[in-house]
């Protein structure tokens, strides 16, 4: 695995709207993505989007992390990159 791009912190906040559209174009619901970081990675020759996805009930309510009741439960998830990210390089 090679990290090609890591989006976090100020960059996430600054480009939130564009990132949401990009996630949708890659068949990812932006509301399911924990907003701490998103990465684009090369895994076994394929580019993927890796992020933490909220764990939810059948009706879509977010679950509490069983290991930390002060946090929302999320799991590491990846999806194939279908549409490239068109953001300026980080400063």
Buried (B, 14 or more C-beta within 10 A) or exposed (E): EEEEBBBEEEBBEBBEEEBBBBBEEBEBEBEBBBBEBBBBBEEEEEBBBBBBBBBBEEEEEBEEEEEEEEEBBBEEBBBEBEEEBEBEEEE
